[in-house]
């Protein structure tokens, strides 16, 4: 008898994409934010905050994937 498992929910595919893309966007935002802040532009601090937020969201996306696997 073959081992058949239920397909993953469709929303989980989006969460997987976000789990991969969020750290890339976060790292890019931090790098660009530091460059902007060094040049004296205040938007750089907001970009750094956005980058940190994206890294935190990555943690939650990974938790959602782990919970869905159970």
C-alpha positions as CSV (number, residue, x, y, z in Angstrom):
1,X,0.0,0.0,0.0
2,X,1.6,3.3,-1.0
3,X,2.2,6.0,1.6
4,X,-0.2,8.8,0.6
5,X,-0.3,12.1,2.5
6,X,-2.8,14.9,2.3
7,X,-1.8,17.9,0.2
8,X,-0.7,21.0,1.9
9,X,-3.2,23.9,2.1
10,X,-2.9,26.4,-0.7
11,X,-2.1,29.3,1.7
12,X,0.9,27.4,2.9
13,X,2.7,27.8,-0.4
14,X,2.4,31.6,0.0
15,X,3.8,31.4,3.5
16,X,6.8,29.3,2.2
17,X,7.5,32.0,-0.4
18,X,7.3,34.7,2.2
19,X,9.6,32.7,4.5
20,X,12.3,32.7,1.8
21,X,11.8,36.2,0.5
22,X,11.4,38.0,3.9
23,X,15.0,37.6,5.0
24,X,16.3,38.8,1.6
25,X,14.1,41.9,1.7
26,X,15.2,42.4,5.3
27,X,18.9,42.2,4.6
28,X,18.5,44.5,1.6
29,X,16.5,47.1,3.6
30,X,19.1,47.0,6.4
31,X,22.0,47.5,4.0
32,X,20.3,50.3,2.1
33,X,19.1,51.9,5.4
34,X,22.6,52.0,6.8
35,X,23.8,53.6,3.6
36,X,21.1,56.2,3.7
37,X,21.6,56.9,7.4
38,X,25.3,57.5,6.8
39,X,24.6,60.0,4.1
40,X,22.4,61.9,6.6
41,X,19.0,60.9,5.2
42,X,16.4,60.2,7.9
43,X,14.7,57.5,5.8
44,X,17.6,55.3,6.5
45,X,16.4,54.7,10.0
46,X,13.0,53.6,8.8
47,X,14.6,51.2,6.3
48,X,16.7,49.6,9.1
49,X,13.5,49.3,11.2
50,X,11.8,47.7,8.2
51,X,14.6,45.2,7.8
52,X,14.4,44.2,11.4
53,X,10.7,43.8,11.1
54,X,11.1,41.5,8.1
55,X,13.6,39.3,10.0
56,X,11.0,39.0,12.9
57,X,8.3,38.1,10.4
58,X,10.6,35.4,9.0
59,X,10.5,33.7,12.4
60,X,6.7,33.7,12.5
61,X,6.5,32.4,8.9
62,X,8.7,29.5,9.8
63,X,6.6,28.8,12.9
64,X,3.5,28.7,10.8
65,X,5.1,26.2,8.5
66,X,6.2,24.0,11.4
67,X,2.7,24.0,12.9
68,X,1.1,23.2,9.5
69,X,3.4,20.1,9.2
70,X,2.0,18.5,12.3
